[in-house]
Amino acid sequence: MGDDGAMDKIKGKAREMKGKATGDRSEQAKGKGEQMKGGAKEAMGDMRDKDDNAMESVRRDDNRDDNRE
């Protein structure tokens, strides 16, 4: 998932630079939008990773409690 976000950011930066080089403000804006989309995808991936880590921690704690009984 993180690769998708990084790829969107790279493509967006290239599109933005193309817009700057040609003086096309619309292309620049689309490129910035793609970069933002990539950043959002990366943030969602990070949140999922943190959620997975938290759930794994809870499972480990539950297993420790089960072993104590």
N, CA, C and O atoms as a Tripos MOL2 file, in Angstrom:
@<TRIPOS>MOLECULE
protein
  276   275    69     0     0
PROTEIN
NO_CHARGES

@<TRIPOS>ATOM
      1 N           0.8170   -1.1890    0.0000 N.3       1 MET1
      2 CA          0.0000    0.0000    0.0000 C.3       1 MET1
      3 C           0.8650    1.2580    0.0000 C.2       1 MET1
      4 O           0.5620    2.2180   -0.7080 O.2       1 MET1
      5 N           1.9300    1.2590    0.7830 N.am      2 GLY2
      6 CA          2.7990    2.4220    0.8500 C.3       2 GLY2
      7 C           3.4430    2.7420   -0.4900 C.2       2 GLY2
      8 O           3.7170    3.9030   -0.7930 O.2       2 GLY2
      9 N           3.6810    1.7170   -1.2860 N.am      3 ASP3
     10 CA          4.2650    1.9250   -2.6020 C.3       3 ASP3
     11 C           3.3310    2.7220   -3.4930 C.2       3 ASP3
     12 O           3.7870    3.5540   -4.2770 O.2       3 ASP3
     13 N           2.0230    2.4810   -3.3840 N.am      4 ASP4
     14 CA          1.0530    3.2400   -4.1770 C.3       4 ASP4
     15 C           1.1320    4.7210   -3.8370 C.2       4 ASP4
     16 O           1.1120    5.5700   -4.7280 O.2       4 ASP4
     17 N           1.2220    5.0240   -2.5670 N.am      5 GLY5
     18 CA          1.3000    6.4210   -2.1410 C.3       5 GLY5
     19 C           2.5660    7.0900   -2.6390 C.2       5 GLY5
     20 O           2.5320    8.2210   -3.1230 O.2       5 GLY5
     21 N           3.6770    6.3920   -2.5200 N.am      6 ALA6
     22 CA          4.9510    6.9460   -2.9810 C.3       6 ALA6
     23 C           4.9290    7.1620   -4.4880 C.2       6 ALA6
     24 O           5.4470    8.1610   -4.9880 O.2       6 ALA6
     25 N           4.3270    6.2190   -5.2090 N.am      7 MET7
     26 CA          4.2570    6.3420   -6.6610 C.3       7 MET7
     27 C           3.3860    7.5430   -7.0510 C.2       7 MET7
     28 O           3.7300    8.2830   -7.9730 O.2       7 MET7
     29 N           2.2730    7.7350   -6.3610 N.am      8 ASP8
     30 CA          1.4170    8.8920   -6.6430 C.3       8 ASP8
     31 C           2.1690   10.1940   -6.3870 C.2       8 ASP8
     32 O           2.0330   11.1550   -7.1450 O.2       8 ASP8
     33 N           2.9580   10.2240   -5.3220 N.am      9 LYS9
     34 CA          3.7220   11.4340   -5.0160 C.3       9 LYS9
     35 C           4.7570   11.7190   -6.1030 C.2       9 LYS9
     36 O           4.9530   12.8700   -6.4920 O.2       9 LYS9
     37 N           5.4120   10.6760   -6.5880 N.am     10 ILE10
     38 CA          6.4270   10.8450   -7.6450 C.3      10 ILE10
     39 C           5.7720   11.3110   -8.9430 C.2      10 ILE10
     40 O           6.2440   12.2460   -9.5900 O.2      10 ILE10
     41 N           4.6860   10.6480   -9.3100 N.am     11 LYS11
     42 CA          3.9850   11.0350  -10.5380 C.3      11 LYS11
     43 C           3.4510   12.4590  -10.4290 C.2      11 LYS11
     44 O           3.5060   13.2300  -11.3870 O.2      11 LYS11
     45 N           2.9370   12.7940   -9.2570 N.am     12 GLY12
     46 CA          2.4200   14.1360   -9.0510 C.3      12 GLY12
     47 C           3.4990   15.1970   -9.1700 C.2      12 GLY12
     48 O           3.2760   16.2600   -9.7490 O.2      12 GLY12
     49 N           4.6680   14.9050   -8.6220 N.am     13 LYS13
     50 CA          5.7720   15.8650   -8.6970 C.3      13 LYS13
     51 C           6.1970   16.0580  -10.1490 C.2      13 LYS13
     52 O           6.4670   17.1780  -10.5830 O.2      13 LYS13
     53 N           6.2530   14.9550  -10.8940 N.am     14 ALA14
     54 CA          6.6160   15.0460  -12.3170 C.3      14 ALA14
     55 C           5.5820   15.8690  -13.0810 C.2      14 ALA14
     56 O           5.9360   16.6960  -13.9220 O.2      14 ALA14
     57 N           4.3240   15.6420  -12.7900 N.am     15 ARG15
     58 CA          3.2440   16.3850  -13.4630 C.3      15 ARG15
     59 C           3.3110   17.8710  -13.1030 C.2      15 ARG15
     60 O           3.1130   18.7340  -13.9580 O.2      15 ARG15
     61 N           3.5900   18.1570  -11.8400 N.am     16 GLU16
     62 CA          3.7240   19.5410  -11.4100 C.3      16 GLU16
     63 C           4.8830   20.2190  -12.1380 C.2      16 GLU16
     64 O           4.7410   21.3490  -12.6050 O.2      16 GLU16
     65 N           6.0190   19.5460  -12.2390 N.am     17 MET17
     66 CA          7.1930   20.1080  -12.9160 C.3      17 MET17
     67 C           6.9010   20.3330  -14.4060 C.2      17 MET17
     68 O           7.3170   21.3360  -14.9850 O.2      17 MET17
     69 N           6.1810   19.3860  -15.0110 N.am     18 LYS18
     70 CA          5.7900   19.5410  -16.4160 C.3      18 LYS18
     71 C           4.9370   20.7950  -16.5750 C.2      18 LYS18
     72 O           5.1240   21.5680  -17.5150 O.2      18 LYS18
     73 N           4.0020   20.9900  -15.6510 N.am     19 GLY19
     74 CA          3.1550   22.1740  -15.6840 C.3      19 GLY19
     75 C           3.9480   23.4550  -15.5290 C.2      19 GLY19
     76 O           3.6730   24.4490  -16.2010 O.2      19 GLY19
     77 N           4.9400   23.4300  -14.6370 N.am     20 LYS20
     78 CA          5.7880   24.6160  -14.4500 C.3      20 LYS20
     79 C           6.5900   24.9120  -15.7140 C.2      20 LYS20
     80 O           6.7240   26.0640  -16.1250 O.2      20 LYS20
     81 N           7.1210   23.8510  -16.3240 N.am     21 ALA21
     82 CA          7.9500   24.0160  -17.5120 C.3      21 ALA21
     83 C           7.1550   24.5530  -18.7000 C.2      21 ALA21
     84 O           7.6740   25.3200  -19.5100 O.2      21 ALA21
     85 N           5.8960   24.1440  -18.7950 N.am     22 THR22
     86 CA          5.0660   24.5690  -19.9330 C.3      22 THR22
     87 C           4.1830   25.7670  -19.6040 C.2      22 THR22
     88 O           3.5010   26.2940  -20.4830 O.2      22 THR22
     89 N           4.1900   26.2000  -18.3510 N.am     23 GLY23
     90 CA          3.3580   27.3240  -17.9530 C.3      23 GLY23
     91 C           1.8830   26.9540  -17.8120 C.2      23 GLY23
     92 O           1.0140   27.8250  -17.8410 O.2      23 GLY23
     93 N           1.6090   25.6710  -17.6600 N.am     24 ASP24
     94 CA          0.2290   25.1830  -17.5520 C.3      24 ASP24
     95 C          -0.1430   25.0500  -16.0730 C.2      24 ASP24
     96 O           0.2080   24.0670  -15.4200 O.2      24 ASP24
     97 N          -0.8550   26.0510  -15.5590 N.am     25 ARG25
     98 CA         -1.2160   26.0640  -14.1420 C.3      25 ARG25
     99 C          -2.1460   24.9080  -13.7740 C.2      25 ARG25
    100 O          -2.0900   24.3890  -12.6600 O.2      25 ARG25
    101 N          -2.9940   24.5140  -14.7120 N.am     26 SER26
    102 CA         -3.9130   23.3990  -14.4630 C.3      26 SER26
    103 C          -3.1240   22.1120  -14.2280 C.2      26 SER26
    104 O          -3.4430   21.3360  -13.3280 O.2      26 SER26
    105 N          -2.1040   21.8960  -15.0350 N.am     27 GLU27
    106 CA         -1.2630   20.6980  -14.8890 C.3      27 GLU27
    107 C          -0.5100   20.7470  -13.5620 C.2      27 GLU27
    108 O          -0.3500   19.7220  -12.8980 O.2      27 GLU27
    109 N          -0.0500   21.9300  -13.1760 N.am     28 GLN28
    110 CA          0.6270   22.0850  -11.8930 C.3      28 GLN28
    111 C          -0.3140   21.7120  -10.7520 C.2      28 GLN28
    112 O           0.0640   20.9840   -9.8350 O.2      28 GLN28
    113 N          -1.5290   22.2120  -10.8190 N.am     29 ALA29
    114 CA         -2.5020   21.9350   -9.7600 C.3      29 ALA29
    115 C          -2.8380   20.4490   -9.6990 C.2      29 ALA29
    116 O          -2.9690   19.8860   -8.6120 O.2      29 ALA29
    117 N          -2.9760   19.8180  -10.8510 N.am     30 LYS30
    118 CA         -3.2580   18.3740  -10.8790 C.3      30 LYS30
    119 C          -2.0960   17.5990  -10.2580 C.2      30 LYS30
    120 O          -2.3020   16.6200   -9.5390 O.2      30 LYS30
    121 N          -0.8870   18.0450  -10.5410 N.am     31 GLY31
    122 CA          0.2890   17.3940   -9.9650 C.3      31 GLY31
    123 C           0.3220   17.5220   -8.4530 C.2      31 GLY31
    124 O           0.6330   16.5610   -7.7500 O.2      31 GLY31
    125 N           0.0030   18.7060   -7.9530 N.am     32 LYS32
    126 CA         -0.0340   18.9050   -6.5050 C.3      32 LYS32
    127 C          -1.1280   18.0480   -5.8790 C.2      32 LYS32
    128 O          -0.9630   17.5140   -4.7820 O.2      32 LYS32
    129 N          -2.2460   17.9240   -6.5880 N.am     33 GLY33
    130 CA         -3.3290   17.0670   -6.1020 C.3      33 GLY33
    131 C          -2.9070   15.6190   -6.0020 C.2      33 GLY33
    132 O          -3.2380   14.9330   -5.0350 O.2      33 GLY33
    133 N          -2.1710   15.1470   -7.0100 N.am     34 GLU34
    134 CA         -1.6730   13.7630   -6.9800 C.3      34 GLU34
    135 C          -0.7110   13.5540   -5.8120 C.2      34 GLU34
    136 O          -0.7210   12.5050   -5.1690 O.2      34 GLU34
    137 N           0.1120   14.5540   -5.5480 N.am     35 GLN35
    138 CA          1.0480   14.4480   -4.4230 C.3      35 GLN35
    139 C           0.2890   14.3540   -3.1020 C.2      35 GLN35
    140 O           0.6600   13.5840   -2.2170 O.2      35 GLN35
    141 N          -0.7700   15.1390   -2.9790 N.am     36 MET36
    142 CA         -1.5830   15.0980   -1.7600 C.3      36 MET36
    143 C          -2.2650   13.7290   -1.6250 C.2      36 MET36
    144 O          -2.3420   13.1690   -0.5310 O.2      36 MET36
    145 N          -2.7470   13.2120   -2.7240 N.am     37 LYS37
    146 CA         -3.3790   11.8910   -2.7270 C.3      37 LYS37
    147 C          -2.3650   10.8370   -2.2620 C.2      37 LYS37
    148 O          -2.6960    9.9600   -1.4640 O.2      37 LYS37
    149 N          -1.1420   10.9280   -2.7630 N.am     38 GLY38
    150 CA         -0.0970   10.0000   -2.3430 C.3      38 GLY38
    151 C           0.2080   10.1090   -0.8630 C.2      38 GLY38
    152 O           0.3930    9.0990   -0.1840 O.2      38 GLY38
    153 N           0.2610   11.3270   -0.3640 N.am     39 GLY39
    154 CA          0.5060   11.5370    1.0640 C.3      39 GLY39
    155 C          -0.6120   10.9480    1.9120 C.2      39 GLY39
    156 O          -0.3630   10.3710    2.9710 O.2      39 GLY39
    157 N          -1.8430   11.0980    1.4370 N.am     40 ALA40
    158 CA         -2.9850   10.5400    2.1700 C.3      40 ALA40
    159 C          -2.9270    9.0180    2.1890 C.2      40 ALA40
    160 O          -3.2110    8.3960    3.2120 O.2      40 ALA40
    161 N          -2.5580    8.4180    1.0590 N.am     41 LYS41
    162 CA         -2.4360    6.9540    1.0030 C.3      41 LYS41
    163 C          -1.3590    6.4660    1.9780 C.2      41 LYS41
    164 O          -1.5400    5.4650    2.6710 O.2      41 LYS41
    165 N          -0.2420    7.1890    2.0180 N.am     42 GLU42
    166 CA          0.8250    6.8110    2.9460 C.3      42 GLU42
    167 C           0.3630    6.9390    4.3930 C.2      42 GLU42
    168 O           0.6630    6.0770    5.2190 O.2      42 GLU42
    169 N          -0.3610    8.0030    4.7020 N.am     43 ALA43
    170 CA         -0.8590    8.2030    6.0620 C.3      43 ALA43
    171 C          -1.8250    7.0860    6.4540 C.2      43 ALA43
    172 O          -1.7750    6.5890    7.5790 O.2      43 ALA43
    173 N          -2.6940    6.6930    5.5390 N.am     44 MET44
    174 CA         -3.6310    5.5950    5.8180 C.3      44 MET44
    175 C          -2.8730    4.2940    6.0660 C.2      44 MET44
    176 O          -3.2220    3.5230    6.9610 O.2      44 MET44
    177 N          -1.8400    4.0590    5.2730 N.am     45 GLY45
    178 CA         -1.0320    2.8610    5.4700 C.3      45 GLY45
    179 C          -0.3500    2.8600    6.8280 C.2      45 GLY45
    180 O          -0.2860    1.8290    7.4990 O.2      45 GLY45
    181 N           0.1600    4.0250    7.2320 N.am     46 ASP46
    182 CA          0.7990    4.1470    8.5490 C.3      46 ASP46
    183 C          -0.2060    3.8760    9.6650 C.2      46 ASP46
    184 O           0.1080    3.2050   10.6480 O.2      46 ASP46
    185 N          -1.4200    4.4070    9.4990 N.am     47 MET47
    186 CA         -2.4500    4.1920   10.5200 C.3      47 MET47
    187 C          -2.8190    2.7060   10.6100 C.2      47 MET47
    188 O          -3.0140    2.1730   11.7020 O.2      47 MET47
    189 N          -2.9120    2.0530    9.4630 N.am     48 ARG48
    190 CA         -3.2220    0.6220    9.4700 C.3      48 ARG48
    191 C          -2.1210   -0.1660   10.1750 C.2      48 ARG48
    192 O          -2.3970   -1.0860   10.9450 O.2      48 ARG48
    193 N          -0.8690    0.2060    9.9010 N.am     49 ASP49
    194 CA          0.2550   -0.4730   10.5520 C.3      49 ASP49
    195 C           0.1890   -0.2980   12.0630 C.2      49 ASP49
    196 O           0.3960   -1.2560   12.8090 O.2      49 ASP49
    197 N          -0.0950    0.9070   12.5150 N.am     50 LYS50
    198 CA         -0.1850    1.1640   13.9580 C.3      50 LYS50
    199 C          -1.3350    0.3820   14.5700 C.2      50 LYS50
    200 O          -1.2120   -0.1520   15.6720 O.2      50 LYS50
    201 N          -2.4580    0.3150   13.8540 N.am     51 ASP51
    202 CA         -3.6090   -0.4490   14.3360 C.3      51 ASP51
    203 C          -3.2530   -1.9340   14.4380 C.2      51 ASP51
    204 O          -3.5740   -2.5890   15.4290 O.2      51 ASP51
    205 N          -2.5950   -2.4510   13.4180 N.am     52 ASP52
    206 CA         -2.1820   -3.8630   13.4440 C.3      52 ASP52
    207 C          -1.2430   -4.1350   14.6100 C.2      52 ASP52
    208 O          -1.3630   -5.1550   15.2890 O.2      52 ASP52
    209 N          -0.3080   -3.2200   14.8390 N.am     53 ASN53
    210 CA          0.6380   -3.3890   15.9460 C.3      53 ASN53
    211 C          -0.0780   -3.3520   17.2900 C.2      53 ASN53
    212 O           0.2420   -4.1270   18.1910 O.2      53 ASN53
    213 N          -1.0420   -2.4540   17.4220 N.am     54 ALA54
    214 CA         -1.7920   -2.3590   18.6750 C.3      54 ALA54
    215 C          -2.5960   -3.6350   18.9160 C.2      54 ALA54
    216 O          -2.6350   -4.1470   20.0350 O.2      54 ALA54
    217 N          -3.2310   -4.1420   17.8760 N.am     55 MET55
    218 CA         -4.0200   -5.3710   18.0100 C.3      55 MET55
    219 C          -3.1220   -6.5540   18.3750 C.2      55 MET55
    220 O          -3.5060   -7.3990   19.1840 O.2      55 MET55
    221 N          -1.9400   -6.6150   17.7870 N.am     56 GLU56
    222 CA         -1.0070   -7.6960   18.1080 C.3      56 GLU56
    223 C          -0.5770   -7.6040   19.5660 C.2      56 GLU56
    224 O          -0.4450   -8.6270   20.2370 O.2      56 GLU56
    225 N          -0.3580   -6.3920   20.0620 N.am     57 SER57
    226 CA          0.0190   -6.1930   21.4540 C.3      57 SER57
    227 C          -1.0910   -6.6690   22.3910 C.2      57 SER57
    228 O          -0.8230   -7.3050   23.4110 O.2      57 SER57
    229 N          -2.3290   -6.3580   22.0390 N.am     58 VAL58
    230 CA         -3.4630   -6.7960   22.8520 C.3      58 VAL58
    231 C          -3.5450   -8.3230   22.8640 C.2      58 VAL58
    232 O          -3.7910   -8.9310   23.9050 O.2      58 VAL58
    233 N          -3.3380   -8.9290   21.7030 N.am     59 ARG59
    234 CA         -3.3730  -10.4020   21.6330 C.3      59 ARG59
    235 C          -2.2930  -11.0230   22.5220 C.2      59 ARG59
    236 O          -2.5370  -12.0060   23.2220 O.2      59 ARG59
    237 N          -1.0940  -10.4310   22.4790 N.am     60 ARG60
    238 CA         -0.0110  -10.9600   23.3210 C.3      60 ARG60
    239 C          -0.3730  -10.8390   24.7960 C.2      60 ARG60
    240 O          -0.1440  -11.7630   25.5760 O.2      60 ARG60
    241 N          -0.9380   -9.6970   25.1730 N.am     61 ASP61
    242 CA         -1.3460   -9.5020   26.5650 C.3      61 ASP61
    243 C          -2.4190  -10.5050   26.9690 C.2      61 ASP61
    244 O          -2.3830  -11.0490   28.0720 O.2      61 ASP61
    245 N          -3.3700  -10.7460   26.0790 N.am     62 ASP62
    246 CA         -4.4130  -11.7360   26.3600 C.3      62 ASP62
    247 C          -3.8240  -13.1230   26.5460 C.2      62 ASP62
    248 O          -4.2550  -13.8740   27.4210 O.2      62 ASP62
    249 N          -2.8460  -13.4610   25.7300 N.am     63 ASN63
    250 CA         -2.2020  -14.7780   25.8480 C.3      63 ASN63
    251 C          -1.4470  -14.9020   27.1550 C.2      63 ASN63
    252 O          -1.4400  -15.9720   27.7640 O.2      63 ASN63
    253 N          -0.8140  -13.8340   27.5940 N.am     64 ARG64
    254 CA         -0.1000  -13.8790   28.8860 C.3      64 ARG64
    255 C          -1.0860  -14.0940   30.0200 C.2      64 ARG64
    256 O          -0.8200  -14.8660   30.9410 O.2      64 ARG64
    257 N          -2.2260  -13.4120   29.9570 N.am     65 ASP65
    258 CA         -3.2440  -13.5800   30.9930 C.3      65 ASP65
    259 C          -3.7890  -14.9950   31.0090 C.2      65 ASP65
    260 O          -4.0320  -15.5490   32.0810 O.2      65 ASP65
    261 N          -3.9850  -15.5910   29.8360 N.am     66 ASP66
    262 CA         -4.4860  -16.9560   29.7420 C.3      66 ASP66
    263 C          -3.5000  -17.9540   30.3620 C.2      66 ASP66
    264 O          -3.9080  -18.9420   30.9730 O.2      66 ASP66
    265 N          -2.2190  -17.6900   30.1990 N.am     67 ASN67
    266 CA         -1.1980  -18.5980   30.7340 C.3      67 ASN67
    267 C          -1.0750  -18.5090   32.2470 C.2      67 ASN67
    268 O          -0.5840  -19.4440   32.8810 O.2      67 ASN67
    269 N          -1.5070  -17.4150   32.8280 N.am     68 ARG68
    270 CA         -1.4030  -17.2350   34.2700 C.3      68 ARG68
    271 C          -2.5080  -17.9690   35.0130 C.2      68 ARG68
    272 O          -2.3720  -18.2750   36.1970 O.2      68 ARG68
    273 N          -3.5850  -18.2450   34.3250 N.am     69 GLU69
    274 CA         -4.7260  -18.8790   35.0110 C.3      69 GLU69
    275 C          -4.5020  -20.3340   35.2580 C.2      69 GLU69
    276 O          -5.3660  -21.0050   35.8240 O.2      69 GLU69
@<TRIPOS>BOND
     1     1     2 1
     2     2     3 1
     3     3     4 2
     4     3     5 am
     5     5     6 1
     6     6     7 1
     7     7     8 2
     8     7     9 am
     9     9    10 1
    10    10    11 1
    11    11    12 2
    12    11    13 am
    13    13    14 1
    14    14    15 1
    15    15    16 2
    16    15    17 am
    17    17    18 1
    18    18    19 1
    19    19    20 2
    20    19    21 am
    21    21    22 1
    22    22    23 1
    23    23    24 2
    24    23    25 am
    25    25    26 1
    26    26    27 1
    27    27    28 2
    28    27    29 am
    29    29    30 1
    30    30    31 1
    31    31    32 2
    32    31    33 am
    33    33    34 1
    34    34    35 1
    35    35    36 2
    36    35    37 am
    37    37    38 1
    38    38    39 1
    39    39    40 2
    40    39    41 am
    41    41    42 1
    42    42    43 1
    43    43    44 2
    44    43    45 am
    45    45    46 1
    46    46    47 1
    47    47    48 2
    48    47    49 am
    49    49    50 1
    50    50    51 1
    51    51    52 2
    52    51    53 am
    53    53    54 1
    54    54    55 1
    55    55    56 2
    56    55    57 am
    57    57    58 1
    58    58    59 1
    59    59    60 2
    60    59    61 am
    61    61    62 1
    62    62    63 1
    63    63    64 2
    64    63    65 am
    65    65    66 1
    66    66    67 1
    67    67    68 2
    68    67    69 am
    69    69    70 1
    70    70    71 1
    71    71    72 2
    72    71    73 am
    73    73    74 1
    74    74    75 1
    75    75    76 2
    76    75    77 am
    77    77    78 1
    78    78    79 1
    79    79    80 2
    80    79    81 am
    81    81    82 1
    82    82    83 1
    83    83    84 2
    84    83    85 am
    85    85    86 1
    86    86    87 1
    87    87    88 2
    88    87    89 am
    89    89    90 1
    90    90    91 1
    91    91    92 2
    92    91    93 am
    93    93    94 1
    94    94    95 1
    95    95    96 2
    96    95    97 am
    97    97    98 1
    98    98    99 1
    99    99   100 2
   100    99   101 am
   101   101   102 1
   102   102   103 1
   103   103   104 2
   104   103   105 am
   105   105   106 1
   106   106   107 1
   107   107   108 2
   108   107   109 am
   109   109   110 1
   110   110   111 1
   111   111   112 2
   112   111   113 am
   113   113   114 1
   114   114   115 1
   115   115   116 2
   116   115   117 am
   117   117   118 1
   118   118   119 1
   119   119   120 2
   120   119   121 am
   121   121   122 1
   122   122   123 1
   123   123   124 2
   124   123   125 am
   125   125   126 1
   126   126   127 1
   127   127   128 2
   128   127   129 am
   129   129   130 1
   130   130   131 1
   131   131   132 2
   132   131   133 am
   133   133   134 1
   134   134   135 1
   135   135   136 2
   136   135   137 am
   137   137   138 1
   138   138   139 1
   139   139   140 2
   140   139   141 am
   141   141   142 1
   142   142   143 1
   143   143   144 2
   144   143   145 am
   145   145   146 1
   146   146   147 1
   147   147   148 2
   148   147   149 am
   149   149   150 1
   150   150   151 1
   151   151   152 2
   152   151   153 am
   153   153   154 1
   154   154   155 1
   155   155   156 2
   156   155   157 am
   157   157   158 1
   158   158   159 1
   159   159   160 2
   160   159   161 am
   161   161   162 1
   162   162   163 1
   163   163   164 2
   164   163   165 am
   165   165   166 1
   166   166   167 1
   167   167   168 2
   168   167   169 am
   169   169   170 1
   170   170   171 1
   171   171   172 2
   172   171   173 am
   173   173   174 1
   174   174   175 1
   175   175   176 2
   176   175   177 am
   177   177   178 1
   178   178   179 1
   179   179   180 2
   180   179   181 am
   181   181   182 1
   182   182   183 1
   183   183   184 2
   184   183   185 am
   185   185   186 1
   186   186   187 1
   187   187   188 2
   188   187   189 am
   189   189   190 1
   190   190   191 1
   191   191   192 2
   192   191   193 am
   193   193   194 1
   194   194   195 1
   195   195   196 2
   196   195   197 am
   197   197   198 1
   198   198   199 1
   199   199   200 2
   200   199   201 am
   201   201   202 1
   202   202   203 1
   203   203   204 2
   204   203   205 am
   205   205   206 1
   206   206   207 1
   207   207   208 2
   208   207   209 am
   209   209   210 1
   210   210   211 1
   211   211   212 2
   212   211   213 am
   213   213   214 1
   214   214   215 1
   215   215   216 2
   216   215   217 am
   217   217   218 1
   218   218   219 1
   219   219   220 2
   220   219   221 am
   221   221   222 1
   222   222   223 1
   223   223   224 2
   224   223   225 am
   225   225   226 1
   226   226   227 1
   227   227   228 2
   228   227   229 am
   229   229   230 1
   230   230   231 1
   231   231   232 2
   232   231   233 am
   233   233   234 1
   234   234   235 1
   235   235   236 2
   236   235   237 am
   237   237   238 1
   238   238   239 1
   239   239   240 2
   240   239   241 am
   241   241   242 1
   242   242   243 1
   243   243   244 2
   244   243   245 am
   245   245   246 1
   246   246   247 1
   247   247   248 2
   248   247   249 am
   249   249   250 1
   250   250   251 1
   251   251   252 2
   252   251   253 am
   253   253   254 1
   254   254   255 1
   255   255   256 2
   256   255   257 am
   257   257   258 1
   258   258   259 1
   259   259   260 2
   260   259   261 am
   261   261   262 1
   262   262   263 1
   263   263   264 2
   264   263   265 am
   265   265   266 1
   266   266   267 1
   267   267   268 2
   268   267   269 am
   269   269   270 1
   270   270   271 1
   271   271   272 2
   272   271   273 am
   273   273   274 1
   274   274   275 1
   275   275   276 2
@<TRIPOS>SUBSTRUCTURE
     1 MET1         2 RESIDUE 1 A MET
     2 GLY2         6 RESIDUE 1 A GLY
     3 ASP3        10 RESIDUE 1 A ASP
     4 ASP4        14 RESIDUE 1 A ASP
     5 GLY5        18 RESIDUE 1 A GLY
     6 ALA6        22 RESIDUE 1 A ALA
     7 MET7        26 RESIDUE 1 A MET
     8 ASP8        30 RESIDUE 1 A ASP
     9 LYS9        34 RESIDUE 1 A LYS
    10 ILE10       38 RESIDUE 1 A ILE
    11 LYS11       42 RESIDUE 1 A LYS
    12 GLY12       46 RESIDUE 1 A GLY
    13 LYS13       50 RESIDUE 1 A LYS
    14 ALA14       54 RESIDUE 1 A ALA
    15 ARG15       58 RESIDUE 1 A ARG
    16 GLU16       62 RESIDUE 1 A GLU
    17 MET17       66 RESIDUE 1 A MET
    18 LYS18       70 RESIDUE 1 A LYS
    19 GLY19       74 RESIDUE 1 A GLY
    20 LYS20       78 RESIDUE 1 A LYS
    21 ALA21       82 RESIDUE 1 A ALA
    22 THR22       86 RESIDUE 1 A THR
    23 GLY23       90 RESIDUE 1 A GLY
    24 ASP24       94 RESIDUE 1 A ASP
    25 ARG25       98 RESIDUE 1 A ARG
    26 SER26      102 RESIDUE 1 A SER
    27 GLU27      106 RESIDUE 1 A GLU
    28 GLN28      110 RESIDUE 1 A GLN
    29 ALA29      114 RESIDUE 1 A ALA
    30 LYS30      118 RESIDUE 1 A LYS
    31 GLY31      122 RESIDUE 1 A GLY
    32 LYS32      126 RESIDUE 1 A LYS
    33 GLY33      130 RESIDUE 1 A GLY
    34 GLU34      134 RESIDUE 1 A GLU
    35 GLN35      138 RESIDUE 1 A GLN
    36 MET36      142 RESIDUE 1 A MET
    37 LYS37      146 RESIDUE 1 A LYS
    38 GLY38      150 RESIDUE 1 A GLY
    39 GLY39      154 RESIDUE 1 A GLY
    40 ALA40      158 RESIDUE 1 A ALA
    41 LYS41      162 RESIDUE 1 A LYS
    42 GLU42      166 RESIDUE 1 A GLU
    43 ALA43      170 RESIDUE 1 A ALA
    44 MET44      174 RESIDUE 1 A MET
    45 GLY45      178 RESIDUE 1 A GLY
    46 ASP46      182 RESIDUE 1 A ASP
    47 MET47      186 RESIDUE 1 A MET
    48 ARG48      190 RESIDUE 1 A ARG
    49 ASP49      194 RESIDUE 1 A ASP
    50 LYS50      198 RESIDUE 1 A LYS
    51 ASP51      202 RESIDUE 1 A ASP
    52 ASP52      206 RESIDUE 1 A ASP
    53 ASN53      210 RESIDUE 1 A ASN
    54 ALA54      214 RESIDUE 1 A ALA
    55 MET55      218 RESIDUE 1 A MET
    56 GLU56      222 RESIDUE 1 A GLU
    57 SER57      226 RESIDUE 1 A SER
    58 VAL58      230 RESIDUE 1 A VAL
    59 ARG59      234 RESIDUE 1 A ARG
    60 ARG60      238 RESIDUE 1 A ARG
    61 ASP61      242 RESIDUE 1 A ASP
    62 ASP62      246 RESIDUE 1 A ASP
    63 ASN63      250 RESIDUE 1 A ASN
    64 ARG64      254 RESIDUE 1 A ARG
    65 ASP65      258 RESIDUE 1 A ASP
    66 ASP66      262 RESIDUE 1 A ASP
    67 ASN67      266 RESIDUE 1 A ASN
    68 ARG68      270 RESIDUE 1 A ARG
    69 GLU69      274 RESIDUE 1 A GLU
